[in-house]
Amino acid sequence: MTATPRVDDARAAYLPELAAVVWPEPAGPTLRRGGAGYAVVPSAARPRLLVPAGSRRAAASAVRHSTEAVGTRARLRRSLLATAFRTGLGRLAFRDRLQVGATGGTLEEHLTEVLGRPALLSVHIGPARANRKPVIQLLDDHGRPLGYAKLGVDPLTRGLVDAEAEVLRRLATVDLPGIVVADVLHHGAWGPHALLVQSALPVGLPRATPAAAAEREREAMVAVSRCLGVDRRPLAGSGYADRLAAEVEALGDRPETARLRAVLATVVDLDPTLDLGAWHGDWNGGNSAALADGRMLVWDWERFAAGVPVGYDALHRRLQTAITKAGVEPTTAARELLGGAAGTLAPFAPPARTEDLVAVLYLVELAARYLRDRQAEAGARLGHVAAWLLPAVEDHLATRPGAGGVLR
C-alpha cells in the first residue's frame, strides 16, 4: 500500500496488512481520495468495511448484509447507510478509496474460479485480537449475496478456519430444530492461507421482536448443547476435567498458570456432578440473529466443542453482552456472572447447586483460551485475565461453602 492513513484506531493500522493479504503483489493496493475501487467506510482513519464503490447495488447490499451491527440503533444506522449507497450519496459522502491495480493472482480471481462466476468483494475490518482474519462477503453484480469467505493467515487462524469447515460439515448431519447453519461451498488452500467459503445466511430478513428473540436464542442454545447428546457424570476423572487441566498446564511457566491450576483443583475437589454436552464456543450478539419467521441464524462456529458443561453458551453471551454492550467493568461483569449463574443456566436444567461451579469452569476455559491465543499481546482488551477474571473467580471460591479459604 503506497499511502498510509492517519491512524486513529487499531483497525486503521491493520488496513494495510489486510489489503496486502487479499490483494498481494503485483496488485499494489493504494489508498486515495475519490475514484473507483473500494469505498472505505466510514473512513481510512476509522475503517470498518470495504465496499465496491463502482456498484451502487453491491455497495448497498454489502452494508445491509454486514453482521457487526448489534441492537436496534446499530441496525437503523446500517439501513440508512445502505440507502445512501443505493442512491449514490454514499459514494459521495465516503471519499476514501482502496484502489487495486493488477487483479491477477488476487483472492478475487481465485474466488471467481472457486464459485464458477464473478464475485464482488466486501471486506470486514475487525478489531484487534489474536484471531483476527480477513472475512469477506461475496456478492454478484446485482448485490445478491453469494457467500462469505474466511482466510486463515497464521497458525492460529488457519486452525480456526479449518476447524470451522469441519464443524459445519458435522452440523449438516445433526438435528438442530429451527437453527440455520451455513453450508460449506469450498474449503482448501490459497497460497499459504486456509480458505473457507460458506453459503450466505439470510441476515437481511425481518427480525423477531426483542422478547421473542431472547426466547428463541435460549431455545437455540439448549438445542446446541444437546445436539450430540448429554452425559451426566462427576467432574473428577472426567475427560473434560483432564482436558481443561492439560490446557492450563500447556500455558507454561507464567503467573496465571498457577492461579488457574489452583482454581481448577478447588472445583475438582468439590467434585460436582455435571451435564456434559456441546457449545458454539463464541455465542454473542454479532454472530446470531432471530428472524421474525421463528428461525435462528447462527454463524462463526470455529470454536465449537463437545464434552463441556451445558450452558457455556448462555454464560458467554451474558458476559460478553455485559462488557461490550452494557459497558459493565469486566471484573464486575465476572462477579455478576458467578452470582447470577443459577438464573442464567436455568433453561439447561443442570444438577442443583452446581451452577456457580459451571460458571467458574467456563471462566477457567475462557482464561486458558485468551492466554493460549495471546490475546493480550494482540491488543485485545480482555486478554489480561489476571486483571479481571482471576480475581472474581478466586474471591468467589474463597467464600463458597466447602471451598472457603482454599485460595487465600
C-alpha positions in Angstrom: 0.0 0.0 0.0 1.6 3.2 -1.1 -0.4 5.6 1.1 -0.9 5.2 4.9 -4.0 6.6 6.6 -3.8 8.7 9.7 -4.0 6.0 12.4 -6.9 6.8 14.8 -7.5 3.3 15.9 -6.2 -0.3 15.6 -8.3 -1.1 12.6 -6.6 1.7 10.6 -3.2 0.2 11.4 -4.4 -3.2 10.3 -5.8 -2.0 7.0 -2.5 -2.1 5.0 -1.8 -5.6 6.3 -5.3 -6.8 5.3 -5.1 -5.2 1.9 -1.7 -6.9 1.2 -3.2 -10.3 2.0 -6.3 -10.0 -0.1 -4.6 -8.2 -3.0 -1.0 -9.3 -2.9 1.7 -8.1 -5.3 1.5 -7.1 -8.1 -2.0 -5.7 -7.2 -0.5 -2.8 -5.4 -3.5 -1.7 -3.2 -3.3 2.1 -2.7 -5.3 4.5 -0.5 -6.6 7.6 -2.4 -9.4 10.2 -2.3 -12.2 9.5 -4.7 -12.4 7.5 -7.8 -13.0 3.8 -8.3 -12.0 0.9 -6.2 -13.4 0.1 -2.7 -15.0 2.7 -0.5 -13.6 2.7 3.0 -16.5 3.0 5.4 -16.6 5.3 7.3 -13.0 6.5 6.6 -9.4 5.3 6.2 -8.8 6.7 9.7 -11.6 4.6 11.2 -12.2 1.7 8.7 -14.9 -0.8 9.4 -15.9 -2.0 6.0 -14.6 -2.0 2.4 -17.4 -2.0 -0.2 -17.2 -1.9 -4.0 -17.6 1.7 -5.0 -18.4 1.0 -8.6 -21.7 -0.7 -7.9 -24.5 1.0 -6.0 -26.4 -2.2 -5.5 -23.4 -4.2 -4.4 -22.3 -1.5 -2.0 -25.7 -1.1 -0.5 -26.1 -4.9 -0.2 -22.7 -5.2 1.4 -23.7 -2.7 4.1 -27.2 -4.2 4.6 -25.9 -7.7 5.0 -22.9 -6.9 7.2 -23.2 -8.7 10.5 -21.4 -6.5 13.0 -24.3 -4.2 13.8 -25.9 -5.3 17.1 -29.0 -3.7 18.5 -31.9 -1.6 17.1 -30.0 1.6 16.8 -27.0 0.0 15.1 -29.3 -1.8 12.6 -31.1 1.5 11.9 -27.7 3.2 11.1 -26.8 0.3 8.9 -30.1 0.6 7.0 -29.7 4.4 6.5 -26.1 3.8 5.3 -27.3 1.2 2.8 -29.9 3.6 1.5 -27.2 6.2 1.0 -25.1 3.9 -1.1 -28.1 2.7 -3.1 -29.0 6.3 -4.1 -25.4 7.2 -4.8 -25.0 9.5 -1.8 -22.7 7.1 0.0 -20.2 7.2 -2.8 -20.0 11.0 -2.5 -20.0 11.1 1.3 -17.4 8.4 1.8 -14.5 9.5 -0.3 -11.6 7.3 0.9 -10.8 4.6 -1.6 -8.7 1.5 -1.7 -7.7 1.2 -5.3 -6.3 -2.1 -6.7 -4.1 -2.3 -9.8 -3.5 -5.7 -11.3 -6.0 -8.4 -10.4 -4.0 -11.5 -11.4 -3.2 -13.8 -8.5 -5.6 -12.0 -6.1 -8.1 -13.6 -3.9 -10.9 -12.1 -6.1 -9.6 -14.0 -9.1 -9.3 -17.3 -7.1 -12.9 -16.9 -5.7 -14.2 -16.4 -9.2 -12.7 -19.8 -10.1 -14.0 -21.5 -7.0 -17.6 -20.2 -7.4 -17.6 -20.5 -11.1 -18.8 -17.0 -11.5 -17.5 -13.4 -10.9 -17.8 -12.1 -7.3 -17.6 -8.7 -5.9 -15.8 -8.4 -2.6 -16.8 -6.5 0.6 -14.2 -6.9 3.4 -15.0 -6.6 7.1 -12.2 -5.0 9.2 -12.4 -6.4 12.7 -11.0 -5.1 16.0 -7.6 -6.0 17.4 -7.5 -9.6 18.6 -5.3 -12.6 18.1 -7.8 -14.4 16.0 -8.5 -11.5 13.6 -8.5 -12.6 10.0 -10.0 -11.4 6.7 -13.7 -12.0 6.5 -15.1 -11.3 3.1 -18.7 -11.0 1.8 -19.2 -12.2 -1.8 -21.8 -10.5 -4.0 -23.0 -10.7 -7.6 -23.3 -7.5 -9.7 -26.9 -7.2 -8.6 -25.8 -7.1 -4.9 -27.2 -10.6 -4.2 -25.1 -12.4 -1.5 -23.2 -15.4 -2.9 -21.5 -16.4 0.4 -18.7 -15.5 2.8 -15.0 -16.3 2.7 -12.6 -16.5 5.6 -8.8 -16.6 5.3 -6.6 -18.2 7.9 -3.3 -16.3 7.7 -1.3 -17.6 10.6 -1.1 -20.9 12.7 -4.0 -19.8 15.0 -6.4 -18.5 12.3 -5.6 -21.3 9.9 -6.5 -23.8 12.6 -9.7 -21.9 13.3 -10.7 -21.8 9.6 -10.1 -25.5 9.1 -11.9 -26.3 12.4 -15.0 -24.3 11.3 -15.1 -26.1 8.0 -15.1 -29.5 9.8 -17.8 -28.3 12.3 -20.1 -27.0 9.5 -19.9 -30.4 7.8 -20.6 -32.2 11.1 -23.5 -29.9 11.9 -25.1 -30.6 8.5 -25.7 -34.2 9.7 -27.1 -33.1 13.1 -30.7 -32.3 14.0 -30.8 -28.6 15.1 -34.6 -27.7 15.0 -35.2 -24.1 13.9 -31.5 -23.3 13.7 -30.0 -22.4 10.3 -26.3 -23.0 9.7 -24.3 -22.2 6.6 -23.2 -24.8 4.1 -19.5 -25.3 3.1 -19.1 -24.2 -0.6 -15.4 -24.6 -0.7 -12.5 -25.4 1.7 -8.9 -25.5 0.7 -5.7 -23.6 0.5 -5.0 -20.3 -1.3 -1.2 -19.9 -1.3 -0.1 -20.2 2.4 -3.5 -19.4 3.7 -6.5 -21.6 4.6 -9.7 -20.6 2.8 -13.2 -21.4 3.7 -16.2 -20.3 1.6 -19.6 -20.8 3.1 -23.1 -20.0 1.9 -24.8 -16.7 2.9 -27.4 -16.8 5.6 -30.5 -14.6 5.1 -29.4 -11.9 7.7 -31.4 -9.2 5.9 -34.8 -10.8 6.6 -37.1 -9.2 9.2 -36.0 -9.8 12.8 -38.0 -11.1 15.7 -39.1 -8.7 18.5 -36.5 -8.4 21.3 -38.6 -10.6 23.7 -39.2 -13.3 21.0 -35.5 -13.1 20.0 -34.3 -13.6 23.6 -36.6 -16.7 24.0 -35.6 -18.1 20.6 -32.0 -17.6 21.5 -32.3 -19.5 24.8 -34.1 -22.4 23.0 -31.4 -22.5 20.3 -28.6 -22.6 22.9 -30.3 -25.5 24.7 -30.6 -27.3 21.3 -27.0 -26.8 20.5 -25.9 -28.0 24.0 -27.9 -31.3 23.4 -27.3 -31.8 19.7 -24.6 -34.5 20.3 -26.2 -36.0 23.4 -25.7 -35.2 27.1 -23.6 -37.2 29.6 -24.2 -36.7 33.3 -21.1 -37.6 35.3 -18.9 -36.5 38.2 -16.3 -33.9 37.2 -13.4 -35.6 38.9 -11.9 -38.2 36.5 -14.0 -36.9 33.5 -12.5 -36.3 30.1 -13.4 -32.6 30.4 -11.5 -32.2 33.7 -8.5 -33.9 32.2 -8.6 -31.8 29.0 -9.0 -28.5 30.9 -6.2 -29.4 33.2 -4.0 -30.2 30.2 -4.9 -26.8 28.6 -3.9 -25.0 31.8 -0.6 -26.9 32.1 0.2 -26.1 28.4 0.2 -22.4 29.2 3.7 -22.9 30.7 5.5 -21.1 33.4 3.5 -17.9 33.9 1.8 -16.5 36.9 -1.7 -17.1 35.6 -1.0 -20.8 35.2 -0.5 -21.4 38.9 -3.6 -19.4 39.8 -5.8 -21.2 37.2 -4.4 -24.6 38.4 -5.4 -23.8 41.9 -8.9 -22.7 40.8 -9.4 -25.9 38.8 -8.1 -28.1 41.6 -10.6 -26.5 44.0 -13.5 -27.3 41.8 -12.3 -30.8 41.1 -12.0 -31.4 44.8 -15.6 -30.4 45.2 -16.4 -32.9 42.5 -19.8 -31.7 41.3 -21.9 -33.9 39.0 -22.3 -32.1 35.7 -24.2 -32.5 32.4 -21.6 -32.5 29.6 -22.8 -31.5 26.1 -21.8 -29.2 23.3 -21.4 -25.4 22.8 -21.0 -23.0 20.0 -17.9 -21.6 21.7 -18.3 -17.8 21.0 -22.0 -17.0 21.0 -22.5 -13.3 21.1 -24.8 -10.6 19.6 -22.7 -10.4 16.5 -23.0 -13.9 15.3 -26.6 -14.9 15.7 -30.0 -13.5 14.6 -33.5 -14.4 15.4 -35.8 -14.0 12.5 -39.5 -13.0 12.6 -40.4 -16.3 11.0 -39.1 -18.2 14.0 -35.8 -19.4 12.6 -32.5 -18.7 14.4 -29.4 -17.9 12.3 -26.1 -18.8 13.9 -22.7 -18.4 12.3 -18.9 -18.4 13.3 -18.7 -21.9 14.5 -14.9 -22.1 14.7 -14.8 -22.6 18.5 -17.5 -25.3 18.6 -16.6 -28.1 21.1 -18.3 -31.2 22.6 -17.9 -32.7 26.1 -18.2 -29.4 28.0 -20.7 -28.5 30.8 -24.0 -27.5 29.3 -24.8 -23.8 29.5 -21.5 -22.4 28.5 -23.0 -20.5 25.6 -25.5 -18.7 27.8 -22.7 -17.7 30.2 -20.6 -16.5 27.4 -23.4 -14.5 25.9 -24.2 -12.9 29.2 -20.6 -11.9 30.0 -19.9 -10.6 26.5 -23.1 -8.6 26.4 -22.4 -7.0 29.8 -18.9 -5.9 29.0 -19.1 -5.0 25.3 -22.7 -3.7 25.0 -23.8 -2.6 28.5 -20.3 -1.2 29.4 -20.0 -3.1 32.7 -16.5 -3.1 34.1 -15.0 -6.6 33.4 -14.4 -7.7 37.0 -17.9 -6.6 38.0 -19.3 -8.5 35.0 -17.5 -11.7 36.0 -18.7 -11.4 39.6 -22.2 -10.8 38.4 -21.9 -13.8 36.1 -20.9 -16.0 39.1 -23.6 -14.6 41.3 -26.4 -15.0 38.7 -25.3 -18.4 37.3 -28.4 -20.2 38.6 -30.7 -17.9 36.7 -28.6 -18.0 33.5 -28.4 -21.7 33.5 -32.0 -22.5 34.4 -33.1 -23.3 30.8 -30.5 -26.1 30.7 -31.7 -27.7 34.0 -28.3 -28.6 35.4 -27.9 -30.6 38.6 -28.9 -28.5 41.6 -26.3 -26.3 43.4 -23.7 -26.8 40.6 -24.5 -23.6 38.6 -21.8 -21.4 40.1 -19.2 -24.1 39.6 -20.2 -24.4 35.9 -19.6 -20.6 35.7 -16.2 -21.0 37.3 -15.2 -23.7 34.9 -16.4 -21.6 32.0 -14.2 -18.7 33.2 -11.2 -21.0 33.5 -11.9 -22.2 29.9 -12.1 -18.6 28.7 -8.9 -17.6 30.5 -7.0 -20.5 29.1 -8.2 -19.6 25.6 -7.2 -16.0 25.9 -3.8 -16.8 27.3 -3.2 -19.6 24.7 -4.1 -17.3 21.9 -2.0 -14.5 23.3 -5.0 -12.1 23.2 -3.3 -9.5 25.5 -0.3 -9.3 23.2 -2.6 -8.8 20.2 -4.2 -5.8 21.9 -7.5 -7.4 23.0 -9.0 -5.6 25.9 -10.0 -8.7 27.8 -6.7 -10.6 27.2 -5.3 -9.5 30.6 -7.2 -12.1 32.6 -5.1 -11.6 35.8 -6.6 -8.1 36.0 -10.3 -9.0 35.9 -11.2 -12.7 35.5 -9.0 -14.4 38.1 -9.8 -12.0 41.0 -13.5 -12.6 40.5 -13.2 -16.4 40.4 -10.7 -16.6 43.4 -12.9 -14.3 45.6 -16.0 -16.4 44.7 -14.4 -19.7 45.6 -12.8 -18.2 48.8 -16.2 -17.5 50.2 -18.1 -20.5 48.8 -19.3 -23.2 51.3 -17.0 -26.2 51.1 -14.2 -24.3 49.3 -13.7 -21.3 51.6 -10.1 -20.4 52.3 -8.6 -22.8 49.7 -7.3 -20.0 47.5 -6.5 -17.3 50.2 
